[in-house]
């Protein structure tokens, strides 16, 4: 995850939009350019092991809200727009604000990366960081696909790992529906 604090820097009209709408090359270019903009950037990585270890005491939504608070505590903005976790934007805003150790008005929005340039840039930077982490995992594990549930290559990697080792890959979220389905299918 990423958060940025533009501190008055105008992010509009710089090719910034939701990371899902940009190619990897375009995301890389914007991430590189953003370094010259001197915009404060913070990152939190939620590894599969972090998510697995938190289960069943907490869920992914709570972990994401906590990560948002961690990012905002580092940046310390007076106001922040975030992509909502769940559909209840008011609850999400309140839950993140309650985790902060600094005064900040949090506005959670559905589709924030489509309406707020700072959230879109954070989306690009987070996706850029994820791409680098996935590249490192590919060096260690081979073809793991995109890591997303719909990826046939990811599903093939998980199946092959399970058949060989009898467990899901250590880099997977064990409570992910795809893992549960494959585990039940292959046992």
TORFIMI-724130 format. One record per residue: residue in one letter; x, y, z of N, C-alpha, C in turn. Coordinates in nm, 3 decimals. Example, Ala and Ser with C-alpha at 12.3 -4.5 7.8 and 13.67 -1.06 7.14 Angstrom:
2
REC resn    n.px    n.py    n.pz   ca.px   ca.py   ca.pz    c.px    c.py    c.pz
REC    a   1.319  -0.569   0.780   1.230  -0.450   0.780   1.320  -0.330   0.780
REC    s   1.285  -0.225   0.708   1.367  -0.106   0.714   1.290   0.003   0.787
END
This chain:
187
REC resn    n.px    n.py    n.pz   ca.px   ca.py   ca.pz    c.px    c.py    c.pz
REC    x   0.086  -0.117   0.000   0.000   0.000   0.000   0.090   0.123   0.000
REC    x   0.035   0.232  -0.050   0.111   0.357  -0.054   0.018   0.472  -0.020
REC    x   0.079   0.579   0.025   0.008   0.705   0.047   0.104   0.816   0.009
REC    x   0.049   0.923  -0.041   0.131   1.038  -0.078   0.073   1.164  -0.016
REC    x   0.160   1.262   0.004   0.119   1.393   0.053   0.169   1.496  -0.047
REC    x   0.082   1.542  -0.137   0.126   1.636  -0.240   0.169   1.772  -0.184
REC    x   0.121   1.807  -0.064   0.161   1.933   0.000   0.150   2.052  -0.096
REC    x   0.040   2.060  -0.168   0.016   2.172  -0.259   0.065   2.150  -0.401
REC    x   0.140   2.045  -0.425   0.188   2.016  -0.560   0.069   1.969  -0.643
REC    x   0.047   2.029  -0.759  -0.067   1.995  -0.844  -0.039   1.867  -0.923
REC    x  -0.110   1.763  -0.888  -0.093   1.633  -0.955  -0.179   1.618  -1.079
REC    x  -0.272   1.708  -1.099  -0.362   1.697  -1.215  -0.284   1.718  -1.344
REC    x  -0.331   1.658  -1.450  -0.276   1.673  -1.584  -0.134   1.619  -1.596
REC    x  -0.100   1.516  -1.521   0.032   1.455  -1.528   0.023   1.308  -1.570
REC    x  -0.089   1.270  -1.631  -0.107   1.132  -1.675  -0.142   1.036  -1.562
REC    x  -0.176   1.093  -1.447  -0.206   1.011  -1.330  -0.351   0.968  -1.334
REC    x  -0.372   0.838  -1.325  -0.506   0.781  -1.314  -0.494   0.646  -1.247
REC    x  -0.605   0.582  -1.222  -0.607   0.453  -1.154  -0.503   0.360  -1.216
REC    x  -0.422   0.298  -1.131  -0.314   0.212  -1.179  -0.363   0.099  -1.269
REC    x  -0.487   0.054  -1.248  -0.541  -0.056  -1.328  -0.563  -0.014  -1.474
REC    x  -0.563   0.116  -1.500  -0.586   0.167  -1.634  -0.456   0.196  -1.709
REC    x  -0.342   0.172  -1.644  -0.213   0.205  -1.703  -0.130   0.079  -1.725
REC    x  -0.048   0.081  -1.827   0.045  -0.028  -1.850   0.157  -0.021  -1.746
REC    x   0.230  -0.129  -1.734   0.342  -0.129  -1.640   0.443  -0.020  -1.679
REC    x   0.468  -0.005  -1.808   0.563   0.096  -1.855   0.516   0.236  -1.814
REC    x   0.387   0.264  -1.830   0.334   0.396  -1.791   0.343   0.416  -1.639
REC    x   0.312   0.310  -1.562   0.324   0.321  -1.415   0.468   0.347  -1.374
REC    x   0.561   0.274  -1.436   0.703   0.294  -1.405   0.746   0.437  -1.435
REC    x   0.701   0.489  -1.547   0.736   0.625  -1.586   0.683   0.728  -1.485
REC    x   0.558   0.713  -1.446   0.500   0.807  -1.350   0.568   0.794  -1.214
REC    x   0.597   0.672  -1.172   0.666   0.652  -1.044   0.803   0.719  -1.047
REC    x   0.874   0.705  -1.157   1.005   0.767  -1.171   0.993   0.921  -1.167
REC    x   0.896   0.974  -1.242   0.875   1.119  -1.244   0.837   1.172  -1.106
REC    x   0.760   1.094  -1.032   0.712   1.140  -0.902   0.827   1.165  -0.804
REC    x   0.939   1.097  -0.824   1.055   1.120  -0.737   1.105   1.263  -0.752
REC    x   1.101   1.317  -0.872   1.146   1.454  -0.897   1.047   1.558  -0.845
REC    x   0.923   1.516  -0.823   0.821   1.609  -0.776   0.836   1.639  -0.627
REC    x   0.919   1.566  -0.559   0.944   1.586  -0.415   0.816   1.575  -0.333
REC    x   0.734   1.479  -0.370   0.611   1.452  -0.297   0.643   1.347  -0.191
REC    x   0.598   1.371  -0.070   0.623   1.272   0.035   0.545   1.145   0.004
REC    x   0.615   1.031   0.014   0.557   0.901  -0.016   0.587   0.805   0.098
REC    x   0.490   0.725   0.133   0.509   0.623   0.235   0.449   0.492   0.184
REC    x   0.509   0.381   0.230   0.466   0.249   0.186   0.449   0.154   0.304
REC    x   0.354   0.063   0.290   0.337  -0.049   0.382   0.313  -0.171   0.293
REC    x   0.386  -0.277   0.321   0.368  -0.401   0.246   0.300  -0.502   0.339
REC    x   0.187  -0.553   0.295   0.119  -0.661   0.366   0.154  -0.791   0.294
REC    x   0.252  -0.862   0.347   0.292  -0.989   0.289   0.187  -1.095   0.322
REC    x   0.184  -1.200   0.243   0.090  -1.309   0.269   0.107  -1.362   0.411
REC    x   0.231  -1.371   0.458   0.256  -1.421   0.594   0.192  -1.331   0.699
REC    x   0.196  -1.200   0.677   0.132  -1.106   0.771  -0.018  -1.132   0.780
REC    x  -0.078  -1.154   0.665  -0.222  -1.178   0.658  -0.255  -1.313   0.721
REC    x  -0.176  -1.415   0.687  -0.198  -1.549   0.743  -0.183  -1.548   0.895
REC    x  -0.082  -1.479   0.946  -0.057  -1.477   1.091  -0.164  -1.400   1.167
REC    x  -0.229  -1.306   1.102  -0.334  -1.228   1.169  -0.465  -1.305   1.179
REC    x  -0.482  -1.404   1.091  -0.604  -1.483   1.086  -0.608  -1.580   1.203
REC    x  -0.714  -1.609   1.271  -0.850  -1.558   1.253  -0.883  -1.440   1.343
REC    x  -0.781  -1.385   1.412  -0.808  -1.275   1.505  -0.853  -1.147   1.437
REC    x  -0.818  -1.130   1.312  -0.859  -1.011   1.238  -0.881  -1.051   1.093
REC    x  -0.938  -0.959   1.016  -0.961  -0.987   0.875  -0.883  -0.889   0.789
REC    x  -0.883  -0.912   0.659  -0.806  -0.829   0.567  -0.850  -0.683   0.572
REC    x  -0.980  -0.657   0.582  -1.028  -0.519   0.589  -0.968  -0.445   0.708
REC    x  -0.964  -0.511   0.823  -0.907  -0.448   0.943  -0.757  -0.424   0.924
REC    x  -0.688  -0.518   0.861  -0.545  -0.499   0.835  -0.522  -0.381   0.742
REC    x  -0.606  -0.366   0.642  -0.591  -0.255   0.548  -0.619  -0.123   0.618
REC    x  -0.724  -0.118   0.700  -0.751   0.007   0.774  -0.634   0.041   0.865
REC    x  -0.576  -0.058   0.929  -0.460  -0.036   1.015  -0.340   0.015   0.933
REC    x  -0.321  -0.041   0.814  -0.213   0.004   0.727  -0.234   0.148   0.683
REC    x  -0.359   0.183   0.650  -0.390   0.324   0.617  -0.350   0.415   0.733
REC    x  -0.387   0.378   0.855  -0.356   0.460   0.971  -0.204   0.472   0.988
REC    x  -0.134   0.364   0.968   0.012   0.366   0.979   0.071   0.465   0.878
REC    x   0.024   0.460   0.755   0.072   0.552   0.651   0.041   0.697   0.687
REC    x  -0.081   0.721   0.732  -0.121   0.858   0.766  -0.048   0.909   0.889
REC    x  -0.020   0.821   0.985   0.058   0.863   1.101   0.198   0.906   1.060
REC    x   0.252   0.845   0.957   0.385   0.885   0.909   0.380   1.017   0.832
REC    x   0.276   1.034   0.750   0.266   1.155   0.667   0.210   1.275   0.744
REC    x   0.121   1.248   0.839   0.060   1.348   0.926  -0.012   1.462   0.849
REC    x  -0.097   1.426   0.753  -0.173   1.531   0.685  -0.289   1.578   0.772
REC    x  -0.341   1.696   0.744  -0.460   1.744   0.815  -0.585   1.677   0.759
REC    x  -0.578   1.640   0.630  -0.692   1.579   0.561  -0.638   1.472   0.468
REC    x  -0.711   1.362   0.456  -0.668   1.255   0.366  -0.788   1.191   0.300
REC    x  -0.773   1.161   0.173  -0.872   1.083   0.099  -0.811   0.945   0.081
REC    x  -0.891   0.843   0.108  -0.846   0.704   0.092  -0.951   0.626   0.013
REC    x  -0.907   0.519  -0.049  -1.002   0.426  -0.110  -1.070   0.349   0.001
REC    x  -1.200   0.340  -0.005  -1.273   0.276   0.104  -1.242   0.127   0.115
REC    x  -1.249   0.078   0.236  -1.239  -0.065   0.263  -1.381  -0.108   0.295
REC    x  -1.441  -0.188   0.209  -1.582  -0.222   0.224  -1.668  -0.117   0.156
REC    x  -1.797  -0.127   0.176  -1.890  -0.034   0.108  -1.932   0.083   0.197
REC    x  -1.909   0.073   0.326  -1.952   0.177   0.421  -1.840   0.279   0.438
REC    x  -1.848   0.388   0.362  -1.742   0.488   0.364  -1.731   0.559   0.498
REC    x  -1.844   0.587   0.561  -1.842   0.656   0.691  -1.776   0.568   0.796
REC    x  -1.810   0.441   0.800  -1.750   0.349   0.896  -1.600   0.337   0.871
REC    x  -1.560   0.327   0.746  -1.418   0.316   0.713  -1.342   0.441   0.757
REC    x  -1.396   0.558   0.724  -1.332   0.684   0.765  -1.315   0.689   0.916
REC    x  -1.421   0.659   0.989  -1.418   0.664   1.135  -1.318   0.562   1.191
REC    x  -1.319   0.441   1.138  -1.230   0.336   1.188  -1.083   0.375   1.170
REC    x  -1.049   0.435   1.057  -0.911   0.478   1.034  -0.877   0.594   1.126
REC    x  -0.968   0.692   1.138  -0.942   0.806   1.226  -0.916   0.761   1.371
REC    x  -0.988   0.659   1.416  -0.972   0.610   1.553  -0.835   0.546   1.576
REC    x  -0.770   0.504   1.470  -0.638   0.442   1.481  -0.523   0.542   1.471
REC    x  -0.555   0.667   1.440  -0.451   0.767   1.419  -0.398   0.823   1.550
REC    x  -0.272   0.862   1.549  -0.217   0.933   1.665  -0.190   1.079   1.629
REC    x  -0.253   1.126   1.522  -0.242   1.266   1.482  -0.380   1.312   1.435
REC    x  -0.408   1.443   1.446  -0.538   1.491   1.398  -0.543   1.488   1.245
REC    x  -0.642   1.421   1.192  -0.656   1.412   1.046  -0.800   1.376   1.016
REC    x  -0.860   1.450   0.925  -0.994   1.418   0.877  -0.978   1.322   0.760
REC    x  -1.032   1.202   0.775  -1.019   1.099   0.673  -1.150   1.088   0.596
REC    x  -1.139   1.094   0.466  -1.257   1.076   0.379  -1.235   0.952   0.294
REC    x  -1.307   0.846   0.327  -1.301   0.723   0.247  -1.401   0.738   0.133
REC    x  -1.356   0.702   0.015  -1.442   0.711  -0.104  -1.437   0.580  -0.181
REC    x  -1.551   0.542  -0.233  -1.556   0.431  -0.327  -1.501   0.484  -0.459
REC    x  -1.406   0.412  -0.517  -1.346   0.455  -0.644  -1.260   0.579  -0.632
REC    x  -1.200   0.600  -0.516  -1.120   0.722  -0.494  -1.008   0.738  -0.594
REC    x  -0.951   0.626  -0.641  -0.842   0.635  -0.737  -0.888   0.691  -0.872
REC    x  -1.019   0.699  -0.893  -1.073   0.757  -1.016  -1.109   0.905  -1.001
REC    x  -1.113   0.955  -0.879  -1.159   1.093  -0.856  -1.057   1.181  -0.784
REC    x  -0.953   1.122  -0.729  -0.855   1.199  -0.652  -0.715   1.164  -0.704
REC    x  -0.643   1.266  -0.752  -0.512   1.242  -0.813  -0.410   1.186  -0.713
REC    x  -0.418   1.227  -0.586  -0.324   1.175  -0.486  -0.348   1.026  -0.462
REC    x  -0.474   0.986  -0.456  -0.506   0.844  -0.437  -0.463   0.765  -0.562
REC    x  -0.484   0.823  -0.679  -0.442   0.756  -0.803  -0.290   0.739  -0.806
REC    x  -0.216   0.844  -0.765  -0.070   0.831  -0.761  -0.028   0.725  -0.661
REC    x  -0.092   0.723  -0.544  -0.061   0.621  -0.444  -0.090   0.482  -0.502
REC    x  -0.197   0.469  -0.578  -0.232   0.343  -0.643  -0.122   0.300  -0.740
REC    x  -0.071   0.395  -0.816   0.037   0.367  -0.912   0.164   0.325  -0.838
REC    x   0.199   0.398  -0.734   0.321   0.367  -0.659   0.311   0.231  -0.591
REC    x   0.193   0.200  -0.536   0.173   0.070  -0.471   0.182  -0.043  -0.574
REC    x   0.121  -0.024  -0.688   0.126  -0.126  -0.794   0.269  -0.142  -0.844
REC    x   0.341  -0.033  -0.856   0.480  -0.036  -0.898   0.564  -0.116  -0.798
REC    x   0.540  -0.093  -0.668   0.611  -0.166  -0.563   0.574  -0.315  -0.568
REC    x   0.444  -0.343  -0.589   0.399  -0.482  -0.599   0.466  -0.552  -0.716
REC    x   0.475  -0.483  -0.831   0.541  -0.541  -0.948   0.684  -0.583  -0.914
REC    x   0.757  -0.498  -0.843   0.896  -0.529  -0.806   0.902  -0.649  -0.711
REC    x   0.809  -0.654  -0.616   0.805  -0.767  -0.524   0.770  -0.897  -0.597
REC    x   0.677  -0.890  -0.691   0.640  -1.009  -0.769   0.758  -1.055  -0.855
REC    x   0.834  -0.960  -0.911   0.952  -0.997  -0.990   1.051  -1.074  -0.903
REC    x   1.071  -1.029  -0.779   1.163  -1.097  -0.687   1.112  -1.237  -0.654
REC    x   0.982  -1.251  -0.636   0.925  -1.384  -0.608   0.940  -1.477  -0.728
REC    x   0.930  -1.423  -0.849   0.947  -1.505  -0.969   1.090  -1.559  -0.978
REC    x   1.187  -1.478  -0.936   1.326  -1.525  -0.936   1.340  -1.645  -0.843
REC    x   1.273  -1.639  -0.729   1.283  -1.746  -0.629   1.197  -1.867  -0.662
REC    x   1.073  -1.843  -0.714   0.976  -1.953  -0.729   0.945  -1.992  -0.873
REC    x   0.991  -1.916  -0.970   0.958  -1.945  -1.110   0.830  -1.875  -1.152
REC    x   0.761  -1.933  -1.250   0.640  -1.871  -1.304   0.525  -1.884  -1.205
REC    x   0.497  -1.775  -1.136   0.387  -1.772  -1.040   0.268  -1.694  -1.093
REC    x   0.278  -1.651  -1.218   0.169  -1.572  -1.275   0.164  -1.434  -1.213
REC    x   0.047  -1.374  -1.221   0.030  -1.238  -1.170   0.010  -1.235  -1.018
REC    x  -0.027  -1.349  -0.962  -0.059  -1.353  -0.820  -0.205  -1.324  -0.792
REC    x  -0.281  -1.293  -0.895  -0.423  -1.265  -0.878  -0.504  -1.394  -0.898
REC    x  -0.620  -1.406  -0.833  -0.695  -1.532  -0.835  -0.738  -1.578  -0.973
REC    x  -0.763  -1.487  -1.065  -0.808  -1.527  -1.198  -0.697  -1.571  -1.290
REC    x  -0.573  -1.556  -1.247  -0.458  -1.590  -1.331  -0.443  -1.741  -1.342
REC    x  -0.451  -1.792  -1.464  -0.434  -1.937  -1.486  -0.293  -1.980  -1.446
REC    x  -0.192  -1.896  -1.472  -0.055  -1.929  -1.434  -0.042  -1.937  -1.281
REC    x  -0.107  -1.846  -1.211  -0.104  -1.849  -1.064  -0.172  -1.975  -1.014
REC    x  -0.287  -2.009  -1.069  -0.357  -2.130  -1.028  -0.273  -2.254  -1.057
REC    x  -0.206  -2.256  -1.172  -0.120  -2.371  -1.206  -0.004  -2.382  -1.109
REC    x   0.057  -2.269  -1.073   0.167  -2.270  -0.977   0.120  -2.325  -0.842
REC    x   0.004  -2.278  -0.796  -0.048  -2.322  -0.666  -0.076  -2.474  -0.670
REC    x  -0.139  -2.520  -0.778  -0.169  -2.664  -0.791  -0.040  -2.746  -0.788
REC    x   0.057  -2.705  -0.868   0.183  -2.781  -0.876   0.254  -2.781  -0.740
REC    x   0.254  -2.667  -0.672   0.318  -2.659  -0.541   0.248  -2.753  -0.443
REC    x   0.115  -2.748  -0.445   0.038  -2.831  -0.352   0.063  -2.980  -0.378
REC    x   0.065  -3.019  -0.503   0.089  -3.159  -0.537   0.228  -3.202  -0.489
REC    x   0.327  -3.115  -0.507   0.465  -3.149  -0.469   0.489  -3.143  -0.318
REC    x   0.429  -3.045  -0.250   0.461  -3.021  -0.109   0.349  -3.057  -0.011
REC    x   0.228  -3.076  -0.063   0.114  -3.110   0.025   0.056  -2.992   0.101
REC    x   0.104  -2.873   0.074   0.054  -2.751   0.138   0.049  -2.640   0.034
REC    x  -0.027  -2.535   0.064  -0.023  -2.419  -0.026   0.116  -2.355  -0.023
REC    x   0.152  -2.281  -0.126   0.281  -2.213  -0.127   0.292  -2.115  -0.009
REC    x   0.409  -2.099   0.049   0.424  -2.010   0.163   0.402  -1.862   0.127
REC    x   0.400  -1.831  -0.001   0.379  -1.693  -0.043   0.232  -1.664  -0.075
REC    x   0.145  -1.756  -0.038   0.002  -1.737  -0.066  -0.076  -1.709   0.062
REC    x  -0.188  -1.644   0.045  -0.278  -1.621   0.158  -0.360  -1.749   0.175
REC    x  -0.343  -1.816   0.287  -0.404  -1.946   0.308  -0.556  -1.941   0.313
REC    x  -0.613  -1.828   0.345  -0.759  -1.818   0.356  -0.822  -1.756   0.231
REC    x  -0.744  -1.741   0.128  -0.790  -1.693  -0.001  -0.882  -1.799  -0.060
REC    x  -0.994  -1.758  -0.115  -1.092  -1.852  -0.167  -1.030  -1.949  -0.269
REC    x  -0.941  -1.898  -0.353  -0.876  -1.983  -0.453  -0.793  -2.092  -0.386
REC    x  -0.722  -2.059  -0.280  -0.642  -2.158  -0.207  -0.733  -2.262  -0.143
REC    x  -0.839  -2.215  -0.079  -0.932  -2.310  -0.015  -0.992  -2.404  -0.119
REC    x  -1.033  -2.350  -0.232  -1.094  -2.432  -0.338  -0.993  -2.534  -0.392
REC    x  -0.871  -2.488  -0.421  -0.771  -2.581  -0.472  -0.732  -2.687  -0.370
REC    x  -0.723  -2.647  -0.243  -0.690  -2.742  -0.138  -0.797  -2.851  -0.128
REC    x  -0.924  -2.809  -0.131  -1.033  -2.906  -0.123  -1.035  -2.995  -0.247
REC    x  -1.007  -2.940  -0.362  -1.008  -3.014  -0.488  -0.895  -3.116  -0.495
REC    x  -0.778  -3.077  -0.445  -0.660  -3.163  -0.459  -0.641  -3.264  -0.346
REC    x  -0.717  -3.253  -0.238  -0.702  -3.347  -0.127  -0.782  -3.473  -0.150
END
